Amino acid sequence: MVCNYIKVKNLRNIDEGEIFFDKGVNVLVGNNAQGKTNLLEGIYSFALGRSFRGAKEAEVIKFGENEARTEIGFTTAERKSMQTLSMRIAKGKRRHIELNGVKIDRMSEMIGNFRAVLFCPEHLSLIKEGPSFRRNFLDVAISQFRPVYLRSLQRYNAILEQRNKLLKNAEEDRETLDSTINLWSEQLAKEAALICSFRYKYIKKVGEAVRGYFSDMTGGKEDISIEYVSSSKESGETLLDVSAIEKKYYMLLCANVEREICAGATLYGIHKDDIEILINGKSARIFGSQGQQRSLALALKLAEGDICFSETGDRPVLLLDDVLSELDEKRRKYLLSSVNDRQVIITTCENIDFGGAKKIYVEEGKYS
């Protein structure tokens, strides 16, 4: 997969620009706060469906303007002719998205057309931070090549929100909770079981890829294992039995309603799950050195790209947002040597020699 160009207008500090990329390595060079990451944010929004910085839609619009526009042109291994995705964000209105000039009404119809893997400094904390970081890693990765997963995740989050409202309002309206809680629990358990099975299968593939990368980086001195930790209390191949896991989740949800009322939230479900990564049998999060944790984070992101390729037959675009400055020389060289078979777009403050890479200089939202 190749991102051929991006057009932007009124995106954060960018007035207007059109940037063309080579099929290999592209480097955005400039000082901090000049607009390098803003460009990657625009590109990645077509893969993720939202800003990777967690910004609200109105926050990406240039100050003093009423709307922002972005458009990318891309080609895939399967379809060589140029395709386009465009997005218009206007204050007080719904996003307007078009694929090849045709309006898209649902986010799930956009995600999966253009695929990309983002690696930024925040991802270096993937191992040591809380479970939500690792769940987000799974959701973003799987959604790009499994539309059914994304739709199930959207349904799950909507059901979870309604169920949590019931639990929080239980004291004021116990009658409504008693009459409907089982129905919400049933629907939540159904989606949770499906999502859990997808995540488990993905983790098995990730584990194999990460072990290979980590072994290369460390000379094969350490043993890595990765497991999916489910709040259903089940593990291993049992997590592939969707029917059994659905029943288990439903039982846990029904049996713990009083505890959940006290907590004011749903205590069981895939929103409580995690990934456990062990180095030589010990928790990488607790006992791993900073170097080990960073190597594992790097391996996870490289594995994300590999699995996307194995599932789709097309390598996703790799976006590296100022991550090279956060890596030591050894890991930096390893990363760059591992991605020479795909398109890479890098942001950096350093005017480093990247061989035959295309360099794009960035200053105050302008590109040359």
C-alpha positions as a Markdown table, in Angstrom:
| # | Residue | x | y | z |
|---|---|---|---|---|
| 1 | Met | 0.0 | 0.0 | 0.0 |
| 2 | Val | 1.3 | 3.5 | -0.9 |
| 3 | Cys | 0.1 | 6.9 | 0.1 |
| 4 | Asn | 0.8 | 8.9 | -3.1 |
| 5 | Tyr | -0.2 | 12.3 | -1.8 |
| 6 | Ile | -2.1 | 14.3 | 0.8 |
| 7 | Lys | -3.9 | 17.6 | 0.4 |
| 8 | Val | -4.7 | 19.6 | 3.5 |
| 9 | Lys | -6.5 | 22.9 | 4.2 |
| 10 | Asn | -6.9 | 24.6 | 7.6 |
| 11 | Leu | -5.6 | 21.5 | 9.5 |
| 12 | Arg | -4.2 | 22.8 | 12.7 |
| 13 | Asn | -1.3 | 25.2 | 11.7 |
| 14 | Ile | -1.5 | 24.3 | 8.0 |
| 15 | Asp | -3.2 | 26.9 | 5.7 |
| 16 | Glu | -3.1 | 24.8 | 2.6 |
| 17 | Gly | -0.7 | 22.2 | 1.1 |
| 18 | Glu | -0.3 | 19.3 | -1.3 |
| 19 | Ile | 2.5 | 16.9 | -0.6 |
| 20 | Phe | 3.5 | 14.0 | -2.8 |
| 21 | Phe | 5.3 | 10.9 | -1.4 |
| 22 | Asp | 7.8 | 8.4 | -2.9 |
| 23 | Lys | 7.1 | 4.6 | -2.6 |
| 24 | Gly | 10.1 | 4.2 | -0.3 |
| 25 | Val | 11.3 | 6.3 | 2.6 |
| 26 | Asn | 10.0 | 9.9 | 3.0 |
| 27 | Val | 11.3 | 12.2 | 5.7 |
| 28 | Leu | 9.6 | 15.2 | 7.1 |
| 29 | Val | 12.3 | 17.5 | 8.5 |
| 30 | Gly | 11.8 | 20.5 | 10.7 |
| 31 | Asn | 11.9 | 22.0 | 14.2 |
| 32 | Asn | 9.2 | 21.2 | 16.8 |
| 33 | Ala | 5.7 | 22.7 | 16.4 |
| 34 | Gln | 6.2 | 23.4 | 12.6 |
| 35 | Gly | 3.5 | 20.9 | 11.4 |
| 36 | Lys | 5.2 | 17.6 | 10.9 |
| 37 | Thr | 3.0 | 15.6 | 13.2 |
| 38 | Asn | -0.1 | 17.5 | 11.9 |
| 39 | Leu | 0.5 | 15.9 | 8.5 |
| 40 | Leu | 0.8 | 12.4 | 9.9 |
| 41 | Glu | -2.3 | 13.1 | 12.0 |
| 42 | Gly | -4.1 | 13.9 | 8.7 |
| 43 | Ile | -2.9 | 10.7 | 7.0 |
| 44 | Tyr | -3.5 | 8.4 | 9.9 |
| 45 | Ser | -7.0 | 9.6 | 10.5 |
| 46 | Phe | -8.0 | 7.7 | 7.3 |
| 47 | Ala | -6.8 | 4.5 | 8.8 |
| 48 | Leu | -7.9 | 5.1 | 12.4 |
| 49 | Gly | -11.1 | 7.1 | 11.8 |
| 50 | Arg | -10.1 | 9.8 | 14.3 |
| 51 | Ser | -7.1 | 11.8 | 15.6 |
| 52 | Phe | -4.4 | 9.6 | 17.2 |
| 53 | Arg | -3.8 | 12.5 | 19.6 |
| 54 | Gly | -7.2 | 12.1 | 21.1 |
| 55 | Ala | -8.3 | 15.5 | 19.9 |
| 56 | Lys | -12.0 | 16.4 | 19.4 |
| 57 | Glu | -13.0 | 17.1 | 15.9 |
| 58 | Ala | -13.2 | 20.9 | 16.2 |
| 59 | Glu | -9.7 | 21.0 | 17.7 |
| 60 | Val | -8.0 | 20.0 | 14.4 |
| 61 | Ile | -9.5 | 23.0 | 12.6 |
| 62 | Lys | -7.1 | 25.9 | 12.2 |
| 63 | Phe | -7.8 | 28.7 | 14.6 |
| 64 | Gly | -10.2 | 31.3 | 13.1 |
| 65 | Glu | -11.5 | 29.0 | 10.4 |
| 66 | Asn | -14.8 | 27.1 | 10.3 |
| 67 | Glu | -13.7 | 23.8 | 8.6 |
| 68 | Ala | -10.7 | 21.6 | 7.8 |
| 69 | Arg | -10.3 | 19.4 | 4.7 |
| 70 | Thr | -8.0 | 16.5 | 4.1 |
| 71 | Glu | -7.6 | 14.2 | 1.1 |
| 72 | Ile | -5.3 | 11.3 | 0.4 |
| 73 | Gly | -4.6 | 9.4 | -2.8 |
| 74 | Phe | -3.4 | 5.8 | -2.4 |
| 75 | Thr | -2.8 | 2.6 | -4.3 |
| 76 | Thr | -2.9 | -1.0 | -3.0 |
| 77 | Ala | -1.3 | -4.2 | -4.1 |
| 78 | Glu | -4.6 | -5.5 | -5.4 |
| 79 | Arg | -5.8 | -2.2 | -7.0 |
| 80 | Lys | -3.1 | -0.2 | -8.8 |
| 81 | Ser | -5.3 | 2.6 | -10.0 |
| 82 | Met | -5.4 | 5.6 | -7.7 |
| 83 | Gln | -8.1 | 5.7 | -5.0 |
| 84 | Thr | -9.0 | 8.7 | -2.9 |
| 85 | Leu | -10.4 | 9.3 | 0.6 |
| 86 | Ser | -11.4 | 12.8 | 1.6 |
| 87 | Met | -12.7 | 14.2 | 4.9 |
| 88 | Arg | -14.3 | 17.6 | 5.7 |
| 89 | Ile | -14.7 | 18.6 | 9.4 |
| 90 | Ala | -16.9 | 21.6 | 10.1 |
| 91 | Lys | -17.8 | 23.2 | 13.4 |
| 92 | Gly | -21.2 | 22.0 | 14.6 |
| 93 | Lys | -21.6 | 19.5 | 11.8 |
| 94 | Arg | -21.0 | 15.8 | 11.2 |
| 95 | Arg | -17.9 | 14.8 | 9.4 |
| 96 | His | -18.3 | 14.4 | 5.6 |
| 97 | Ile | -16.3 | 11.5 | 4.3 |
| 98 | Glu | -16.0 | 10.3 | 0.6 |
| 99 | Leu | -14.4 | 7.3 | -0.9 |
| 100 | Asn | -13.6 | 7.8 | -4.6 |
| 101 | Gly | -16.1 | 10.7 | -4.6 |
| 102 | Val | -18.9 | 8.7 | -3.0 |
| 103 | Lys | -20.2 | 9.7 | 0.4 |
| 104 | Ile | -19.6 | 7.3 | 3.3 |
| 105 | Asp | -22.1 | 7.4 | 6.1 |
| 106 | Arg | -20.5 | 5.0 | 8.6 |
| 107 | Met | -17.0 | 5.0 | 9.9 |
| 108 | Ser | -16.8 | 1.2 | 9.6 |
| 109 | Glu | -17.2 | 1.7 | 5.8 |
| 110 | Met | -14.0 | 3.8 | 5.7 |
| 111 | Ile | -11.7 | 1.9 | 8.0 |
| 112 | Gly | -9.8 | -0.8 | 6.2 |
| 113 | Asn | -9.6 | 0.9 | 2.8 |
| 114 | Phe | -6.4 | 2.7 | 3.7 |
| 115 | Arg | -4.2 | 0.9 | 6.2 |
| 116 | Ala | -1.3 | 2.3 | 8.2 |
| 117 | Val | 0.8 | 1.5 | 11.3 |
| 118 | Leu | 1.8 | 4.4 | 13.5 |
| 119 | Phe | 4.7 | 4.3 | 15.9 |
| 120 | Cys | 5.2 | 7.4 | 18.1 |
| 121 | Pro | 6.9 | 8.1 | 21.4 |
| 122 | Glu | 3.7 | 7.3 | 23.4 |
| 123 | His | 3.9 | 3.7 | 22.1 |
| 124 | Leu | 7.2 | 3.2 | 23.8 |
| 125 | Ser | 5.1 | 3.1 | 27.0 |
| 126 | Leu | 2.9 | 0.3 | 25.6 |
| 127 | Ile | 4.4 | -2.2 | 28.0 |
| 128 | Lys | 4.7 | -0.3 | 31.2 |
| 129 | Glu | 1.4 | 1.7 | 31.0 |
| 130 | Gly | -2.0 | 0.4 | 32.0 |
| 131 | Pro | -4.2 | -2.2 | 30.3 |
| 132 | Ser | -6.2 | 0.4 | 28.3 |
| 133 | Phe | -3.0 | 1.1 | 26.2 |
| 134 | Arg | -2.7 | -2.6 | 25.2 |
| 135 | Arg | -6.4 | -3.0 | 24.5 |
| 136 | Asn | -6.3 | 0.1 | 22.2 |
| 137 | Phe | -3.3 | -1.5 | 20.4 |
| 138 | Leu | -5.4 | -4.6 | 19.7 |
| 139 | Asp | -8.6 | -2.7 | 18.7 |
| 140 | Val | -6.7 | -0.4 | 16.2 |
| 141 | Ala | -4.7 | -3.3 | 14.7 |
| 142 | Ile | -7.6 | -5.8 | 14.2 |
| 143 | Ser | -10.1 | -3.2 | 13.0 |
| 144 | Gln | -8.1 | -2.4 | 10.0 |
| 145 | Phe | -8.4 | -5.8 | 8.4 |
| 146 | Arg | -11.5 | -7.3 | 10.2 |
| 147 | Pro | -14.6 | -5.1 | 9.6 |
| 148 | Val | -16.7 | -7.5 | 11.6 |
| 149 | Tyr | -14.5 | -6.9 | 14.6 |
| 150 | Leu | -14.9 | -3.1 | 14.4 |
| 151 | Arg | -18.7 | -3.4 | 14.1 |
| 152 | Ser | -18.9 | -5.7 | 17.1 |
| 153 | Leu | -16.6 | -3.4 | 19.1 |
| 154 | Gln | -18.9 | -0.4 | 18.2 |
| 155 | Arg | -22.0 | -2.4 | 19.4 |
| 156 | Tyr | -20.2 | -3.5 | 22.5 |
| 157 | Asn | -19.2 | 0.1 | 23.5 |
| 158 | Ala | -22.8 | 1.4 | 22.9 |
| 159 | Ile | -24.3 | -1.5 | 25.0 |
| 160 | Leu | -21.7 | -0.9 | 27.7 |
| 161 | Glu | -22.6 | 2.8 | 27.9 |
| 162 | Gln | -26.3 | 2.0 | 28.4 |
| 163 | Arg | -25.6 | -0.7 | 31.0 |
| 164 | Asn | -23.3 | 1.6 | 33.0 |
| 165 | Lys | -26.0 | 4.3 | 33.0 |
| 166 | Leu | -28.5 | 1.8 | 34.5 |
| 167 | Leu | -26.0 | 0.8 | 37.2 |
| 168 | Lys | -25.2 | 4.5 | 38.1 |
| 169 | Asn | -28.9 | 5.3 | 38.3 |
| 170 | Ala | -29.9 | 2.2 | 40.2 |
| 171 | Glu | -30.7 | 4.1 | 43.5 |
| 172 | Glu | -33.0 | 6.5 | 41.7 |
| 173 | Asp | -34.6 | 3.9 | 39.3 |
| 174 | Arg | -34.2 | 0.4 | 40.6 |
| 175 | Glu | -37.3 | -0.8 | 38.8 |
| 176 | Thr | -35.9 | -0.1 | 35.4 |
| 177 | Leu | -32.6 | -1.8 | 36.2 |
| 178 | Asp | -34.3 | -4.9 | 37.5 |
| 179 | Ser | -36.5 | -5.2 | 34.4 |
| 180 | Thr | -33.8 | -4.6 | 31.8 |
| 181 | Ile | -30.4 | -5.5 | 33.2 |
| 182 | Asn | -30.5 | -9.1 | 32.0 |
| 183 | Leu | -31.2 | -8.0 | 28.5 |
| 184 | Trp | -28.3 | -5.7 | 28.4 |
| 185 | Ser | -26.1 | -8.3 | 30.0 |
| 186 | Glu | -27.1 | -10.8 | 27.4 |
| 187 | Gln | -26.3 | -8.5 | 24.5 |
| 188 | Leu | -23.0 | -7.4 | 26.1 |
| 189 | Ala | -21.9 | -11.0 | 26.7 |
| 190 | Lys | -22.6 | -11.9 | 23.0 |
| 191 | Glu | -20.4 | -9.1 | 21.6 |
| 192 | Ala | -17.7 | -9.7 | 24.3 |
| 193 | Ala | -17.3 | -13.4 | 23.4 |
| 194 | Leu | -16.9 | -12.5 | 19.7 |
| 195 | Ile | -14.3 | -9.8 | 20.4 |
| 196 | Cys | -12.5 | -12.0 | 22.8 |
| 197 | Ser | -12.0 | -14.8 | 20.2 |
| 198 | Phe | -10.6 | -12.3 | 17.7 |
| 199 | Arg | -8.2 | -10.8 | 20.2 |
| 200 | Tyr | -7.0 | -14.3 | 21.3 |
| 201 | Lys | -6.3 | -15.3 | 17.7 |
| 202 | Tyr | -4.5 | -12.1 | 17.0 |
| 203 | Ile | -2.3 | -12.4 | 20.2 |
| 204 | Lys | -1.2 | -15.9 | 19.1 |
| 205 | Lys | 0.1 | -14.5 | 15.8 |
| 206 | Val | 1.6 | -11.4 | 17.6 |
| 207 | Gly | 3.4 | -13.7 | 20.0 |
| 208 | Glu | 5.2 | -15.5 | 17.2 |
| 209 | Ala | 6.2 | -12.3 | 15.4 |
| 210 | Val | 7.4 | -10.5 | 18.6 |
| 211 | Arg | 9.5 | -13.5 | 19.7 |
| 212 | Gly | 11.3 | -13.3 | 16.3 |
| 213 | Tyr | 12.0 | -9.6 | 16.4 |
| 214 | Phe | 12.9 | -9.6 | 20.1 |
| 215 | Ser | 15.3 | -12.5 | 19.5 |
| 216 | Asp | 17.0 | -10.5 | 16.7 |
| 217 | Met | 17.4 | -7.5 | 18.9 |
| 218 | Thr | 18.7 | -9.3 | 21.9 |
| 219 | Gly | 20.7 | -12.1 | 20.3 |
| 220 | Gly | 18.2 | -14.7 | 21.4 |
| 221 | Lys | 19.2 | -14.4 | 25.1 |
| 222 | Glu | 15.7 | -14.1 | 26.5 |
| 223 | Asp | 12.5 | -16.0 | 26.2 |
| 224 | Ile | 9.3 | -14.1 | 25.5 |
| 225 | Ser | 5.7 | -15.2 | 26.0 |
| 226 | Ile | 2.5 | -13.2 | 25.4 |
| 227 | Glu | -0.9 | -14.2 | 26.7 |
| 228 | Tyr | -4.4 | -12.7 | 26.5 |
| 229 | Val | -5.8 | -12.2 | 30.0 |
| 230 | Ser | -9.6 | -12.3 | 29.9 |
| 231 | Ser | -11.9 | -11.1 | 32.7 |
| 232 | Ser | -14.1 | -14.1 | 31.9 |
| 233 | Lys | -11.4 | -16.1 | 33.9 |
| 234 | Glu | -10.9 | -18.4 | 31.0 |
| 235 | Ser | -7.7 | -18.8 | 29.1 |
| 236 | Gly | -6.0 | -20.6 | 26.2 |
| 237 | Glu | -7.9 | -22.3 | 23.4 |
| 238 | Thr | -11.1 | -22.0 | 25.5 |
| 239 | Leu | -11.3 | -18.4 | 24.4 |
| 240 | Leu | -12.0 | -19.6 | 20.9 |
| 241 | Asp | -15.3 | -21.2 | 21.9 |
| 242 | Val | -17.6 | -18.2 | 21.4 |
| 243 | Ser | -20.7 | -19.9 | 22.7 |
| 244 | Ala | -19.0 | -21.0 | 25.9 |
| 245 | Ile | -17.4 | -17.6 | 26.6 |
| 246 | Glu | -20.7 | -15.9 | 26.0 |
| 247 | Lys | -22.4 | -18.1 | 28.6 |
| 248 | Lys | -19.5 | -17.4 | 31.0 |
| 249 | Tyr | -19.7 | -13.7 | 30.6 |
| 250 | Tyr | -23.5 | -13.7 | 31.0 |
| 251 | Met | -23.2 | -15.7 | 34.2 |
| 252 | Leu | -20.6 | -13.3 | 35.7 |
| 253 | Leu | -22.6 | -10.2 | 34.7 |
| 254 | Cys | -25.9 | -11.6 | 36.2 |
| 255 | Ala | -24.2 | -12.9 | 39.4 |
| 256 | Asn | -22.4 | -9.6 | 40.2 |
| 257 | Val | -25.1 | -6.9 | 39.7 |
| 258 | Glu | -25.1 | -5.8 | 43.3 |
| 259 | Arg | -21.3 | -5.3 | 43.3 |
| 260 | Glu | -21.6 | -3.4 | 40.0 |
| 261 | Ile | -24.2 | -1.1 | 41.5 |
| 262 | Cys | -21.8 | -0.2 | 44.3 |
| 263 | Ala | -19.0 | 0.4 | 41.8 |
| 264 | Gly | -21.4 | 2.2 | 39.4 |
| 265 | Ala | -19.8 | 0.4 | 36.4 |
| 266 | Thr | -19.7 | -3.0 | 34.6 |
| 267 | Leu | -17.0 | -5.1 | 36.2 |
| 268 | Tyr | -16.7 | -7.9 | 33.6 |
| 269 | Gly | -16.2 | -7.7 | 29.8 |
| 270 | Ile | -13.5 | -7.1 | 27.2 |
| 271 | His | -13.1 | -3.6 | 28.5 |
| 272 | Lys | -11.4 | -5.2 | 31.5 |
| 273 | Asp | -9.0 | -7.5 | 29.6 |
| 274 | Asp | -5.3 | -7.2 | 29.1 |
| 275 | Ile | -2.2 | -8.6 | 27.4 |
| 276 | Glu | 0.4 | -10.2 | 29.7 |
| 277 | Ile | 4.0 | -10.2 | 28.4 |
| 278 | Leu | 6.6 | -12.2 | 30.1 |
| 279 | Ile | 10.4 | -12.1 | 29.8 |
| 280 | Asn | 11.9 | -15.4 | 31.1 |
| 281 | Gly | 8.7 | -16.0 | 33.0 |
| 282 | Lys | 8.6 | -12.6 | 34.7 |
| 283 | Ser | 6.3 | -9.7 | 34.0 |
| 284 | Ala | 7.9 | -7.3 | 31.4 |
| 285 | Arg | 5.7 | -4.5 | 32.8 |
| 286 | Ile | 7.0 | -4.9 | 36.4 |
| 287 | Phe | 10.5 | -6.4 | 36.0 |
| 288 | Gly | 11.6 | -5.4 | 32.5 |
| 289 | Ser | 14.3 | -2.8 | 32.0 |
| 290 | Gln | 13.5 | 0.3 | 30.0 |
| 291 | Gly | 15.6 | -1.1 | 27.2 |
| 292 | Gln | 13.6 | -4.4 | 27.2 |
| 293 | Gln | 10.3 | -2.6 | 27.4 |
| 294 | Arg | 11.3 | -0.4 | 24.4 |
| 295 | Ser | 12.4 | -3.3 | 22.4 |
| 296 | Leu | 9.1 | -5.1 | 23.1 |
| 297 | Ala | 7.1 | -2.0 | 22.1 |
| 298 | Leu | 9.1 | -1.8 | 18.8 |
| 299 | Ala | 8.6 | -5.5 | 18.2 |
| 300 | Leu | 4.8 | -5.1 | 18.8 |
| 301 | Lys | 4.5 | -2.4 | 16.2 |
| 302 | Leu | 6.6 | -4.2 | 13.6 |
| 303 | Ala | 4.5 | -7.3 | 14.3 |
| 304 | Glu | 1.3 | -5.2 | 13.7 |
| 305 | Gly | 2.5 | -4.4 | 10.2 |
| 306 | Asp | 3.5 | -8.1 | 9.5 |
| 307 | Ile | 0.1 | -9.5 | 10.6 |
| 308 | Cys | -1.8 | -6.9 | 8.6 |
| 309 | Phe | 0.3 | -7.9 | 5.5 |
| 310 | Ser | -0.4 | -11.6 | 6.1 |
| 311 | Glu | -4.1 | -11.0 | 6.5 |
| 312 | Thr | -4.5 | -8.6 | 3.5 |
| 313 | Gly | -1.6 | -9.3 | 1.2 |
| 314 | Asp | -0.7 | -5.6 | 1.3 |
| 315 | Arg | 1.9 | -4.0 | 3.6 |
| 316 | Pro | 0.4 | -1.0 | 5.5 |
| 317 | Val | 2.1 | 2.4 | 5.3 |
| 318 | Leu | 4.5 | 2.9 | 8.3 |
| 319 | Leu | 4.3 | 6.3 | 10.0 |
| 320 | Leu | 7.1 | 7.1 | 12.4 |
| 321 | Asp | 6.4 | 10.2 | 14.4 |
| 322 | Asp | 9.6 | 11.5 | 16.0 |
| 323 | Val | 10.3 | 8.1 | 17.4 |
| 324 | Leu | 13.9 | 7.8 | 16.1 |
| 325 | Ser | 15.1 | 10.4 | 18.6 |
| 326 | Glu | 13.6 | 8.3 | 21.4 |
| 327 | Leu | 15.5 | 5.2 | 20.4 |
| 328 | Asp | 19.2 | 4.4 | 21.0 |
| 329 | Glu | 21.4 | 3.9 | 18.0 |
| 330 | Lys | 21.1 | 0.1 | 18.0 |
| 331 | Arg | 17.3 | 0.1 | 18.0 |
| 332 | Arg | 17.1 | 2.9 | 15.5 |
| 333 | Lys | 19.3 | 1.0 | 13.0 |
| 334 | Tyr | 17.3 | -2.2 | 13.6 |
| 335 | Leu | 14.0 | -0.4 | 13.0 |
| 336 | Leu | 15.2 | 1.2 | 9.7 |
| 337 | Ser | 16.7 | -2.0 | 8.5 |
| 338 | Ser | 13.4 | -3.8 | 9.1 |
| 339 | Val | 11.1 | -1.6 | 7.0 |
| 340 | Asn | 12.9 | -1.3 | 3.7 |
| 341 | Asp | 10.2 | -3.3 | 1.9 |
| 342 | Arg | 7.3 | -0.8 | 2.5 |
| 343 | Gln | 6.5 | 2.9 | 2.3 |
| 344 | Val | 7.7 | 4.8 | 5.4 |
| 345 | Ile | 6.9 | 8.4 | 6.3 |
| 346 | Ile | 9.1 | 9.7 | 9.1 |
| 347 | Thr | 9.1 | 12.9 | 11.1 |
| 348 | Thr | 12.3 | 14.2 | 12.6 |
| 349 | Cys | 14.0 | 17.3 | 14.0 |
| 350 | Glu | 17.4 | 16.0 | 12.9 |
| 351 | Asn | 18.6 | 16.4 | 9.3 |
| 352 | Ile | 19.9 | 12.9 | 9.2 |
| 353 | Asp | 21.2 | 11.1 | 6.1 |
| 354 | Phe | 18.6 | 8.5 | 5.2 |
| 355 | Gly | 20.3 | 7.4 | 2.0 |
| 356 | Gly | 18.0 | 7.8 | -1.0 |
| 357 | Ala | 15.0 | 9.0 | 1.0 |
| 358 | Lys | 12.8 | 11.8 | -0.2 |
| 359 | Lys | 13.2 | 14.8 | 2.2 |
| 360 | Ile | 10.4 | 17.3 | 2.8 |
| 361 | Tyr | 11.3 | 20.4 | 4.8 |
| 362 | Val | 8.6 | 21.7 | 7.1 |
| 363 | Glu | 8.4 | 25.3 | 8.5 |
| 364 | Glu | 5.4 | 27.0 | 10.0 |
| 365 | Gly | 2.9 | 24.7 | 8.3 |
| 366 | Lys | 4.5 | 25.0 | 4.8 |
| 367 | Tyr | 6.3 | 22.2 | 3.0 |
| 368 | Ser | 9.1 | 22.2 | 0.5 |
